[in-house]
C-alpha cells in the first residue's frame, strides 16, 4: 500500500515537473520574443533618430546619443505642455477680465442713455 502511494506521489510529482518544464519553456519563449521586440524597437529608434541628427556629417549616432536625444525631446515636450497650461490659464484670465469689462461698458452705456 505504501509503495503504491509512493509510486502515485512520484508519478504526480513527475507530472508537475513536466508541467513546470513546459511553463519554463513558454516563459523562455516569451523572454526571447520580448528581447527581439526590444531590439527591433531600438533599431527603429536608431534609424529614425540617426539620419536627422547626423546632419551633413553622415556619421551614425551611438545608442547613448539616441538616448540623450529622446530625453531632450521628452523634456521639450514636457516644457511645451507646461507652457500650454500656462497660456490656457492666461487666456482664461483674460477672457474673464474681458467679460468684466464688457459688463462694465454695458452698465456705462445704460447709465449714459438714462442721462440723455
C-alpha positions as CSV (number, residue, x, y, z in Angstrom):
1,X,0.0,0.0,0.0
2,X,2.8,2.4,1.0
3,X,4.7,1.5,-2.2
4,X,1.6,2.3,-4.3
5,X,1.1,5.6,-2.6
6,X,4.8,6.4,-3.1
7,X,4.6,5.5,-6.8
8,X,1.5,7.6,-7.2
9,X,3.2,10.6,-5.4
10,X,6.3,10.1,-7.6
11,X,4.1,10.0,-10.7
12,X,2.2,13.1,-9.7
13,X,5.5,14.9,-9.0
14,X,6.8,13.8,-12.4
15,X,3.7,15.3,-14.0
16,X,4.2,18.5,-12.1
17,X,7.8,18.7,-13.1
18,X,6.9,18.1,-16.7
19,X,4.3,20.9,-16.4
20,X,6.8,23.2,-14.8
21,X,9.3,22.4,-17.6
22,X,6.6,23.3,-20.1
23,X,5.9,26.6,-18.4
24,X,9.6,27.4,-18.2
25,X,9.9,26.7,-21.9
26,X,7.0,29.1,-22.6
27,X,8.5,31.7,-20.4
28,X,11.8,31.5,-22.2
29,X,10.0,31.9,-25.5
30,X,8.2,35.0,-24.1
31,X,11.5,36.4,-22.9
32,X,13.1,35.8,-26.3
33,X,10.2,37.4,-28.1
34,X,10.4,40.4,-25.7
35,X,14.1,40.7,-26.4
36,X,13.5,40.6,-30.2
37,X,10.8,43.3,-29.9
38,X,13.1,45.5,-27.8
39,X,15.9,45.0,-30.3
40,X,13.6,45.9,-33.2
41,X,12.3,48.9,-31.4
42,X,15.9,50.0,-30.6
43,X,16.8,49.6,-34.3
44,X,13.8,51.6,-35.4
45,X,14.6,54.4,-32.9
46,X,18.2,54.5,-34.2
47,X,17.0,54.6,-37.8
48,X,14.6,57.4,-37.1
49,X,17.0,59.5,-35.0
50,X,20.2,58.9,-36.8
51,X,19.5,60.5,-40.2
52,X,18.1,63.7,-38.9
53,X,20.5,64.0,-36.1
54,X,23.6,63.1,-38.1
55,X,23.1,66.0,-40.4
56,X,25.7,66.6,-43.1
57,X,28.4,64.7,-41.3
58,X,26.8,61.4,-42.3
59,X,28.0,59.5,-39.2
60,X,25.5,57.4,-37.3
61,X,24.6,58.1,-33.7
62,X,25.6,55.9,-30.8
63,X,22.9,54.4,-28.5
64,X,23.9,56.9,-25.8
65,X,23.4,59.8,-28.2
66,X,20.0,58.4,-29.2
67,X,19.0,58.1,-25.5
68,X,20.1,61.7,-24.9
69,X,18.1,62.9,-28.0
70,X,15.0,61.0,-26.7
71,X,15.4,62.6,-23.3
72,X,15.8,66.0,-24.9
73,X,12.7,65.6,-26.9
74,X,10.8,64.3,-23.8
75,X,12.0,67.4,-21.8
76,X,11.0,69.7,-24.6
77,X,7.6,68.0,-24.8
78,X,7.1,68.5,-21.1
79,X,8.1,72.1,-21.3
80,X,5.6,72.6,-24.2
81,X,2.8,71.1,-22.1
82,X,3.7,73.3,-19.2
83,X,3.8,76.4,-21.5
84,X,0.4,75.3,-23.0
85,X,-1.1,75.1,-19.5
86,X,0.3,78.5,-18.6
87,X,-1.1,80.0,-21.8
88,X,-4.5,78.4,-21.2
89,X,-4.6,79.9,-17.7
90,X,-3.6,83.3,-19.0
91,X,-6.2,83.1,-21.8
92,X,-8.9,82.1,-19.3
93,X,-7.9,85.0,-17.1
94,X,-8.0,87.5,-20.0
95,X,-11.4,86.2,-21.1
96,X,-12.8,86.6,-17.6
97,X,-11.4,90.2,-17.5
98,X,-12.8,90.9,-20.9
99,X,-16.2,89.7,-19.8
100,X,-16.0,92.0,-16.7
101,X,-15.0,95.0,-18.9
102,X,-17.9,94.2,-21.3
103,X,-20.3,94.1,-18.4
104,X,-18.9,97.4,-17.1
105,X,-19.2,99.0,-20.6
106,X,-22.8,97.8,-20.8
107,X,-23.6,99.4,-17.4
108,X,-21.9,102.6,-18.5
109,X,-23.9,102.7,-21.8
110,X,-27.1,102.1,-19.9
111,X,-26.2,104.9,-17.5
112,X,-25.3,107.2,-20.3
113,X,-28.6,106.5,-22.1
114,X,-30.5,107.3,-18.9
115,X,-28.7,110.6,-18.6
116,X,-29.6,111.6,-22.1
